[in-house]
Amino acid sequence: MVRTPPLPIRSHSATGGPLGGEIRFRWQIANSVFGIRANGNCADFKDSNANLTFVGLQDETRVDAFGLLTGLLGYAWTDVLLYVKGGAAVARDKYQLSEFATGLPSPTVAKPGGALQ
C-alpha cells in the first residue's frame, strides 16, 4: 500500500550532509566545443516533525543520493565562447509516516525524482 504525504506538512530543517564527486570534460574541434559533466553524491539528509493534518502521526523524510548530468555545445572564436547547456538531475528520497504512540511506521514511500535543466 502506498500513501502519499497528507497536506499540509511543515517544512524541515534537515540534518546531515553530502559526500560525492564530479567529473567533467570539454574538447574542441575547430571552432566547435563539446562538454559533459557528471556529479554524484551520497547524502544523509533527514528530518521529521508532527503531521499537521493527522494528529498522532509523524512525517519523516530522507534523501539518500542525488546527481546531475549535463552536456554543453558551443562555438568559439578568438577569446569568445557562446554555448548552450542542458541536463538532468535526479534524487533518491523517502517519505514515511509513523505513529507517535507506538512508533510503528507505515510503509516507506521511495520515489525516483528528476528535473531537466
Order of alpha helices (4+ residues) and beta strands (2+ residues): beta-beta-beta-beta-beta
